[in-house]
């Protein structure tokens, strides 16, 4: 059993409690990706509310392949001063500040060019162009440059985004990766791009903390199975990550057109007892197979559920997202037992 108030270390970096704000794209920056005062205030309020670790959303390593029009950018050195304001605003109130670095690949909503491992779409009518090996190597270095900017800006670490069918995730999944070269085929080959990114960041930045976010399982025909999720986790740990953030793809309604393997009525036994969209039981299955801290996430709406998850030893840290949008003080109120004072999140919001 883990108490939510207990501190934990990630690569020697102490996080004051077990709560994590997972990346949620808020679209609060400028059209050029510059951090705004509104963005700083948003994250500072959550830090002030008692959060242990904040992971800033999907910062674009190349502006052409961001997720939304006012995404956080980390693709240019000129953005470092604004990123520093963001990191400082988070750390001023006691939370650790990480930033997620991402290439949208085959999944975004407005870009002109969609790219991926193969020409398999994850958005209707948006067929990605398969990347050449030369392009893969160029993008790998973009991840390294982004991590360097994060370190320079004062972030405590980075999270490499390898989930939700963005670029690295698309390489990890057999649904989207149909390559027959060194980046396709076996699980090891499909993980090569991600491993190369991790190892190059480590080469350049030494012991700078790295979290990897993955789909531990995908409810997609030919997608990542739980066994593959475990294997990917072990490969990533060997590559040098300091923590593992286990997400998943469960509800096909968020991925229209992608064929699901199961429904809420036919889902695997290990998922039962949790909300259908919840990835926490996937983290629970992966946790015994790695030594690094594991972050679980999904559908944490009430403090009672947060406590139950940690009592059941499903993960080492717990992601709480939308509940913080309704009440930035969710963490303090939960830790202080002020459950009745929490402003609830409504899924209709």
ABEGO torsion letter per residue (X at the ends): XBBAABBBBBGGBBBABABBBBBBBAGABBAAGBBBAAAAAAAAAAAAAGBABBBBBGBBABAAABABAABBBAABAAAAAAAAAAAAAAAAAGBBBBBBBBBAEABBAABABBBBABBBBABBGBBBBBBBAAAAAAAAAAAAAAAAAAAAAGBAEBBBBABGGBAAAAAABAAABABABAABEBAAAAAAAAAAAAAAAAAAAEABBBBBBBBABBBBBGBBBAAAAAAAAAAAAAAGBABBBBBBBABAAABBGBBBABBAAABBAAABGBBAABAAAAAAAAAAABABBBBBBEGBABAAAAAAAAAAGABABBBBBAAAAABAAAAAAAAAGBAAABBBBBAAX
